[in-house]
């Protein structure tokens, strides 16, 4: 069969076409789409969900395809069939990681699905820092990338603060309103051209932390539950059946590692490949090291500000997180979420969040190995670990998934009760000064 000719997204299309983007992280993606709009693109985040999305995916791709691909493609096909859009004036955007994960091939599966459904004329844009595919009408310039990096940092901070505030707020909905207000405010500030002022960025961090700390909260202690797994089902409410809402409805506080950790993991892996195998140019290696050190220092700044204010627990610091898998996995294990998935479970346990849901999508074998496959050894070395692996696939029923999580929560409450009776406290969390030696180094 002849290869399909790729439909390019042209400069002329930029003026009239609406770019549809599949959902994953609502806060982060809305900030990124606002950046795209400020650069002249029309963009919309898809919010359609339900069984129609799954059925559209099942019709459009082979049933051996991994569940995230099925949902992303199904959401796009369902949106095109909804009648909401002029299908001759839309483009679709999808990410490509460029690694061994099948996500790098989603774009080809999507084009095949479009052709099969009669939409072969719709252009598909690859969003990839590696430039796997180029389109004349869409470019990620340095100023745009600068804003996207900060959108990820802002999004991670908003997610962390809201997750630690929402379960305890005295006035229902106040946390969500504050998130919306800050997202709108940040989007307004990131318009324009030129590099963002880092002084202003840090002022925003401090103001955000202070605003969330000012929300009146109860003093009760809730069971903390961490969420890890394949990146799409970990973050996407569509992918994990609104897992975070369910956990909160069961009286838990949700803890989710940030998106910046995954970005740093991708950069770290490229640096590690160069260390192990060589091959990259010296200039590219220096640039990647600079980007890595730039981002980890920005991450450390946020940790410092959170600890200085004192109302919230900061997230992990990536160079430290990378050391946690020593004795468990080698950093060469990097298909899917690779060693990072194991590291995030160990990071949560170190921070006192010993109850963990490991989200496992159908068809993602690497993440079954570094997720479910590592649970036994993690539990053996960390007796307080209370981890449940939950499978997500087209045939899995929500009630079965939630029942498994309820069993984990019942065990979590029993453990918490036993610890109260023993007066056992948590281990002290690492402080910013503990990370100083790691800030400018690459292991």
C-alpha positions as CSV (number, residue, x, y, z in Angstrom):
1,X,0.0,0.0,0.0
2,X,1.4,3.4,-1.0
3,X,2.4,5.7,1.8
4,X,-0.1,8.5,2.5
5,X,1.0,12.0,1.5
6,X,1.4,14.3,4.5
7,X,-0.9,17.3,4.6
8,X,1.2,20.3,5.6
9,X,-0.1,23.0,8.0
10,X,0.7,26.1,5.9
11,X,1.3,29.8,6.8
12,X,-2.1,30.6,5.1
13,X,-3.8,28.0,7.4
14,X,-2.5,29.8,10.5
15,X,-4.9,32.7,9.8
16,X,-8.1,30.7,9.5
17,X,-7.7,27.2,10.9
18,X,-8.4,26.2,14.5
19,X,-5.9,23.9,16.1
20,X,-7.6,21.2,18.2
21,X,-5.4,19.9,21.1
22,X,-6.3,16.7,23.1
23,X,-6.7,17.1,26.8
24,X,-4.1,16.0,29.4
25,X,-3.3,18.6,32.0
26,X,-6.1,21.2,32.1
27,X,-4.1,24.0,33.9
28,X,-0.8,23.5,32.0
29,X,-2.4,23.1,28.6
30,X,-4.7,26.1,29.0
31,X,-1.6,28.3,29.8
32,X,0.2,26.8,26.7
33,X,-2.7,27.4,24.4
34,X,-3.0,31.0,25.6
35,X,0.7,31.4,24.6
36,X,-0.1,29.9,21.2
37,X,-3.0,32.4,20.8
38,X,-0.7,35.3,21.7
39,X,1.5,34.2,18.8
40,X,-1.4,34.3,16.3
41,X,-2.7,30.7,16.4
42,X,-6.3,29.8,16.9
43,X,-6.3,26.9,19.4
44,X,-8.8,25.0,21.4
45,X,-8.4,22.4,24.1
46,X,-10.7,19.4,23.6
47,X,-13.0,18.6,26.5
48,X,-15.3,15.9,25.0
49,X,-15.3,12.7,27.0
50,X,-17.4,9.7,27.7
51,X,-18.0,6.3,26.0
52,X,-18.2,8.0,22.6
53,X,-14.5,8.9,22.8
54,X,-13.5,5.3,23.6
55,X,-15.8,3.9,20.9
56,X,-14.4,6.3,18.3
57,X,-10.9,5.2,19.3
58,X,-11.8,1.5,19.0
59,X,-13.2,2.1,15.5
60,X,-10.2,4.1,14.4
61,X,-7.2,2.2,15.5
62,X,-6.2,-1.4,16.0
63,X,-7.3,-2.9,19.3
64,X,-3.7,-3.8,20.1
65,X,-2.9,0.0,20.3
66,X,-2.0,1.3,23.7
67,X,-4.9,2.9,25.6
68,X,-3.5,6.5,25.6
69,X,-3.3,6.5,21.8
70,X,-6.8,5.0,21.5
71,X,-8.1,7.8,23.7
72,X,-6.2,10.7,22.1
73,X,-7.2,9.6,18.6
74,X,-10.7,8.8,19.7
75,X,-11.2,12.2,21.3
76,X,-10.1,13.9,18.1
77,X,-12.3,11.7,15.8
78,X,-15.2,12.2,18.1
79,X,-14.7,16.0,18.1
80,X,-14.6,16.0,14.3
81,X,-17.8,14.0,14.1
82,X,-19.6,16.1,16.7
83,X,-20.6,18.8,14.1
84,X,-19.1,21.6,16.3
85,X,-16.3,22.3,13.8
86,X,-15.9,23.1,10.2
87,X,-13.7,20.1,9.4
88,X,-12.2,22.0,6.4
89,X,-10.9,24.7,8.8
90,X,-9.3,22.7,11.5
91,X,-5.9,21.1,12.2
92,X,-5.0,18.6,14.9
93,X,-1.9,18.8,17.2
94,X,-0.3,15.8,18.8
95,X,3.0,15.4,20.7
96,X,5.9,13.2,19.6
97,X,8.5,12.2,22.2
98,X,11.1,11.0,19.8
99,X,12.1,8.0,22.0
100,X,11.3,4.3,21.9
101,X,7.8,4.9,23.2
102,X,5.0,4.2,20.7
103,X,3.8,7.8,21.4
104,X,6.3,8.8,18.7
105,X,4.1,6.9,16.2
106,X,0.7,8.3,17.4
107,X,0.9,10.8,14.6
108,X,1.0,8.1,11.9
109,X,-1.8,6.2,13.6
110,X,-3.8,9.4,13.7
111,X,-3.3,10.1,10.0
112,X,-4.3,6.6,9.2
113,X,-7.4,7.0,11.3
114,X,-8.3,10.3,9.6
115,X,-8.0,8.7,6.2
116,X,-10.2,5.8,7.3
117,X,-12.8,8.2,8.6
118,X,-12.9,10.4,5.5
119,X,-10.8,13.3,7.0
120,X,-7.5,12.6,5.3
121,X,-7.4,16.3,4.2
122,X,-7.0,17.6,7.8
123,X,-3.4,18.6,8.6
124,X,-1.8,17.1,11.7
125,X,0.9,19.1,13.5
126,X,3.7,17.5,15.5
127,X,4.6,19.2,18.7
128,X,8.1,18.1,19.4
129,X,11.2,19.9,20.7
130,X,13.2,17.5,18.6
131,X,11.6,18.7,15.4
132,X,10.6,15.2,14.1
133,X,8.3,16.9,11.6
134,X,8.2,20.4,10.3
135,X,5.2,22.5,9.1
136,X,5.6,25.9,7.4
137,X,2.7,27.4,9.4
138,X,3.8,26.3,12.9
139,X,7.1,27.1,14.6
140,X,8.4,27.0,18.1
141,X,10.7,29.9,18.4
142,X,13.0,30.7,21.4
143,X,10.6,33.3,22.9
144,X,7.7,30.9,22.6
145,X,9.7,28.1,24.2
146,X,10.8,30.4,27.0
147,X,7.1,31.0,27.8
148,X,6.2,27.3,27.5
149,X,8.9,26.4,30.0
150,X,7.5,28.9,32.5
151,X,3.9,27.7,31.8
152,X,5.0,24.3,32.9
153,X,6.6,25.7,36.1
154,X,3.5,27.8,36.8
155,X,1.2,24.9,36.0
156,X,3.1,22.6,38.4
157,X,3.0,25.1,41.2
158,X,-0.7,25.8,40.7
159,X,-1.4,22.0,40.7
160,X,0.7,21.5,43.9
161,X,-0.9,24.4,45.8
162,X,-4.5,23.6,44.7
163,X,-4.0,19.9,45.6
164,X,-2.9,20.8,49.1
165,X,-5.7,23.4,49.5
166,X,-8.8,22.0,47.9
167,X,-9.5,19.0,50.3
168,X,-9.3,21.4,53.3
169,X,-11.0,24.6,52.1
170,X,-13.9,25.9,54.3
171,X,-15.6,27.5,51.4
172,X,-16.3,25.0,48.6
173,X,-15.0,26.1,45.2
174,X,-12.7,28.9,46.5
175,X,-9.5,27.0,45.4
176,X,-10.8,26.4,41.9
177,X,-11.7,30.1,41.5
178,X,-8.3,31.1,42.6
179,X,-6.7,28.7,40.1
180,X,-8.8,30.2,37.3
181,X,-7.9,33.8,38.4
182,X,-4.2,33.0,38.4
183,X,-4.3,31.2,35.1
184,X,-6.0,34.2,33.5
185,X,-3.5,36.6,35.1
186,X,-0.5,34.6,34.1
187,X,-1.8,34.2,30.5
188,X,-2.1,38.0,30.3
189,X,1.4,38.5,31.6
190,X,3.0,36.1,29.1
191,X,1.6,37.9,26.1
192,X,4.0,40.0,24.0
193,X,7.5,39.3,22.9
194,X,11.0,39.1,24.5
195,X,12.2,37.0,27.3
196,X,10.1,37.0,30.5
197,X,11.4,38.9,33.5
198,X,12.5,36.2,36.0
199,X,12.2,38.8,38.8
200,X,8.5,39.1,37.9
201,X,8.2,35.3,37.6
202,X,9.5,34.9,41.2
203,X,7.2,37.6,42.4
204,X,4.3,35.7,40.9
205,X,5.5,32.5,42.7
206,X,5.5,34.3,46.0
207,X,2.1,35.9,45.4
208,X,0.6,32.6,44.3
209,X,1.8,30.8,47.4
210,X,0.6,33.6,49.7
211,X,-2.9,33.7,48.0
212,X,-3.4,29.9,48.5
213,X,-2.1,30.1,52.0
214,X,-4.7,32.7,52.8
215,X,-7.6,30.4,52.0
216,X,-9.2,29.4,55.3
217,X,-8.7,25.6,55.8
218,X,-9.6,22.9,58.3
219,X,-6.9,21.5,60.5
220,X,-7.9,17.9,60.0
221,X,-5.4,15.4,58.7
222,X,-6.4,13.5,55.5
223,X,-4.8,10.4,54.1
224,X,-2.4,11.5,51.3
225,X,-2.4,9.4,48.1
226,X,0.2,9.8,45.4
227,X,-0.6,9.2,41.7
228,X,2.1,7.9,39.3
229,X,2.1,6.0,36.1
230,X,2.2,6.5,32.3
231,X,2.2,10.2,31.7
232,X,-1.2,10.4,30.0
233,X,-3.3,8.3,32.3
234,X,-1.5,9.8,35.3
235,X,-2.5,13.3,34.4
236,X,-5.6,13.1,32.2
237,X,-9.0,13.0,33.8
238,X,-10.2,11.3,30.5
239,X,-7.5,8.7,30.8
240,X,-7.9,7.8,34.5
241,X,-11.7,8.1,34.8
242,X,-11.4,11.3,36.9
243,X,-9.2,9.6,39.4
244,X,-8.3,12.7,41.4
245,X,-11.9,13.7,41.9
246,X,-12.7,10.1,43.1
247,X,-9.8,10.2,45.6
248,X,-11.0,13.5,47.0
249,X,-14.6,12.2,47.2
250,X,-13.2,9.4,49.4
251,X,-11.6,11.9,51.8
252,X,-8.0,11.8,50.4
253,X,-5.5,14.5,49.6
254,X,-4.0,13.9,46.1
255,X,-0.3,14.3,45.5
256,X,0.8,14.3,41.8
257,X,4.5,14.8,40.7
258,X,4.8,17.7,38.3
259,X,5.2,17.8,34.5
260,X,8.6,19.4,34.8
261,X,10.0,16.2,36.2
262,X,9.1,14.4,32.9
263,X,10.6,17.1,30.8
264,X,13.8,17.0,32.9
265,X,13.7,13.2,32.6
266,X,13.7,13.4,28.8
267,X,16.7,15.9,28.8
268,X,18.5,13.8,31.4
269,X,18.1,10.7,29.3
270,X,19.7,12.4,26.3
271,X,22.6,13.5,28.4
272,X,23.0,10.0,29.8
273,X,22.9,8.5,26.3
274,X,25.8,10.8,25.3
275,X,27.7,9.7,28.4
276,X,27.1,6.0,27.7
277,X,27.3,5.9,23.9
278,X,28.7,9.3,22.6
279,X,27.7,10.4,19.2
280,X,26.2,13.9,19.9
281,X,28.1,17.0,18.8
282,X,29.9,18.9,21.6
283,X,27.7,22.0,20.9
284,X,24.5,20.0,21.3
285,X,25.8,18.4,24.5
286,X,26.7,21.8,26.0
287,X,23.3,23.2,25.0
288,X,21.5,20.3,26.6
289,X,23.5,20.6,29.8
290,X,22.8,24.3,30.0
291,X,19.0,23.7,29.5
292,X,19.1,20.9,32.2
293,X,20.9,23.1,34.7
294,X,18.7,26.1,33.9
295,X,15.5,24.2,34.6
296,X,16.7,22.4,37.8
297,X,17.8,25.7,39.3
298,X,14.3,27.2,38.5
299,X,12.8,24.1,40.2
300,X,15.0,24.7,43.2
301,X,13.9,28.3,43.4
302,X,10.2,27.2,43.8
303,X,11.2,24.7,46.5
304,X,12.9,27.4,48.4
305,X,10.0,29.8,48.2
306,X,7.5,27.2,49.3
307,X,9.7,26.2,52.3
308,X,10.2,29.8,53.3
309,X,6.5,30.5,53.4
310,X,5.9,27.3,55.4
311,X,2.3,26.5,54.7
312,X,2.8,23.8,52.0
313,X,5.0,20.8,51.2
314,X,7.2,21.4,48.1
315,X,7.4,18.9,45.3
316,X,10.5,16.9,44.5
317,X,13.8,18.2,43.2
318,X,14.7,16.3,40.1
319,X,18.5,15.7,40.6
320,X,17.7,14.2,44.0
321,X,14.8,12.2,42.6
322,X,17.2,10.7,40.0
323,X,19.4,9.4,42.9
324,X,16.5,7.5,44.5
325,X,16.6,4.6,42.0
326,X,20.2,3.7,42.9
327,X,20.1,0.1,43.8
328,X,16.7,-0.4,42.1
329,X,17.2,0.5,38.4
330,X,19.8,1.8,36.1
331,X,19.2,5.1,34.3
332,X,19.6,3.3,31.0
333,X,16.1,1.9,31.7
334,X,14.3,4.7,29.8
335,X,11.5,3.3,27.6
336,X,8.1,4.9,28.5
337,X,8.4,6.6,31.8
338,X,11.3,4.2,32.6
339,X,13.3,4.7,35.8
340,X,11.3,8.0,36.5
341,X,8.2,6.0,37.4
342,X,10.0,4.0,40.0
343,X,11.8,7.1,41.2
344,X,8.5,9.0,41.7
345,X,7.1,6.2,43.9
346,X,10.3,6.3,46.0
347,X,10.1,10.1,46.1
348,X,6.5,10.0,47.4
349,X,7.4,7.5,50.1
350,X,10.4,9.6,51.2
351,X,8.1,12.6,51.5
352,X,5.6,10.7,53.6
353,X,3.1,9.9,50.9
354,X,3.2,6.1,51.3
355,X,-0.2,5.4,49.7
356,X,0.2,5.3,45.9
357,X,-2.0,4.5,42.9
358,X,0.1,3.3,40.0
359,X,-1.9,3.9,36.8
360,X,-1.2,1.2,34.2
361,X,-2.6,1.6,30.7
362,X,-3.2,-1.3,28.3
363,X,-0.4,-1.8,25.8
364,X,2.3,0.1,27.7
365,X,4.6,-2.8,28.6
366,X,7.6,-0.7,29.7
367,X,5.5,1.0,32.3
368,X,4.2,-2.3,33.6
369,X,7.8,-3.4,34.2
370,X,9.0,-0.2,36.0
371,X,5.6,0.3,37.7
372,X,3.8,-2.9,38.7
373,X,7.0,-4.9,38.2
374,X,8.9,-2.8,40.8
375,X,6.2,-2.8,43.5
376,X,7.4,-5.9,45.3
377,X,10.9,-4.8,45.8
378,X,9.8,-1.3,46.8
379,X,7.5,-2.7,49.4
380,X,10.2,-5.0,50.7
381,X,12.6,-2.1,51.2
382,X,9.9,0.4,52.4
383,X,7.6,-1.4,54.7
384,X,5.2,1.5,55.0
385,X,4.6,1.5,51.2
386,X,0.9,0.9,50.4
387,X,0.8,0.7,46.5
388,X,-2.0,-0.5,44.2
389,X,-1.6,-0.9,40.4
390,X,-4.8,0.0,38.5
391,X,-5.3,-1.1,34.9
392,X,-6.9,1.3,32.4
393,X,-8.2,-0.1,29.1
394,X,-11.3,0.0,26.9
395,X,-12.9,-3.0,28.7
396,X,-12.0,-2.1,32.3
397,X,-15.0,-1.1,34.3
398,X,-14.8,2.0,36.5
399,X,-16.4,0.2,39.4
400,X,-13.6,-2.5,39.5
401,X,-11.0,0.2,39.3
402,X,-12.6,2.2,42.2
403,X,-13.0,-0.9,44.3
404,X,-9.3,-1.7,44.1
405,X,-8.5,1.9,45.1
406,X,-11.0,1.6,48.0
407,X,-9.2,-1.4,49.3
408,X,-5.9,0.5,49.2
409,X,-7.6,3.4,51.1
410,X,-9.0,1.1,53.7
411,X,-5.5,-0.2,54.3
412,X,-4.2,3.4,54.4
413,X,-6.6,4.3,57.1
414,X,-5.7,1.2,59.1
415,X,-2.0,2.1,58.8
416,X,-2.6,5.7,59.8
417,X,-4.6,4.6,62.9
418,X,-1.8,2.2,63.9
419,X,0.8,5.0,63.5
420,X,-1.2,7.4,65.7
421,X,-1.4,4.8,68.4
422,X,2.4,4.4,68.2
423,X,2.9,8.2,68.0
424,X,5.2,7.5,65.0
425,X,6.0,10.7,63.1
426,X,7.1,11.2,59.5
427,X,10.7,11.5,58.5
428,X,11.8,15.1,57.9
429,X,11.6,16.2,54.3
430,X,14.8,17.3,52.5
431,X,15.3,21.0,52.7
432,X,16.5,23.3,49.8
433,X,20.0,23.6,51.3
434,X,20.3,19.8,51.2
435,X,20.1,20.0,47.4
436,X,22.7,22.7,46.8
437,X,25.5,20.2,45.8
438,X,23.2,18.7,43.1
439,X,22.0,22.0,41.6
440,X,24.8,22.4,39.1
441,X,25.8,18.8,38.4
442,X,24.8,16.0,36.2
443,X,25.4,12.5,37.4
